[in-house]
């Protein structure tokens, strides 16, 4: 991801946030899911939290790239308009 392709960064930010929420739901339902899958609840909860946290960090990073790209594009539009 680069600031030149900030639109894609925004899409990644949205998708990673949706997926992070899904892993958060899985973490919340760890007791029920662990019983179904025959695994320990704490192991499943920790595993789901790791995925949630990775996606949350992806969201933050992509959002920062989008913001920087958006600011650059806004400055370009401003200076193009001021030069006319």
N, C-alpha and C positions, 0 to 999 in steps of 0.2 A: 504494500500500500504506500502510495505517495500522495503528497498534497496536490499534485497535478491531476490525480484521479480521485478527488475527494468525494465524488458521488458514490463510487464503489465502496469507499470507506464508510459512508453513511449506511449503505445496505448491510455491510458486515456488522456494524454496530447494532442495527436493528435485529438481525438474525441471531447474533450472539446473545443479545438480551433475552430474546424469546427462548432460546435453548437453555440459558442459565436459569430462567424461571422454571423450565421443565425439570431440570436437575434439582432445583430447590424443592419442587413438589415431590420428587422421588425420595429425597432426603427426609421430608416430613412423613412420608408413608413407609419409612424403612421397616418398622415393626411388622406391618402387614405383608409387605413384599418379601421380607426375609423369611417369614414363615412359609410363604408360597414357594420360594426358591431353595429352601432348606440351607440357608446360610445364617451367620450370626448378624444380628441387628446392627451392632456397632461397626462391623466391617462394611456392611452395605451403606450405612450412613456416612462413614468416613470416605468411602469411594465416591459416593454421589456428591459429597461436599467438595472433593478435589475437582471434579468436573465442573461443578457450579463456579468455583473460584477461578478456574482457568478461563471459563467463558466470561465471567465478570471482568477479568483483566483484559481480555480481548475486546470487550465492549468499550472499556475506558480508553484503550489505546486507539481503537478505530474512531472513537468520537473525537479524540484530540486531533487526529490527522484530518478528519472532516472539518473541524473548526478552523484549523490553520489554513486549509485549502479554501474554505469559504471566505475567510478574511482576505486572503490573497486575491481571490476573484473579485471581491468587493472593492479592494484598492485599485485593481486594474480598471474596473468599470468607472470608478470615481475619476481616475487620472485621464482616462480616455474622454470622459465627458468634460473635464476641465480644460483639456487641450483644444477643444473645438471652438 
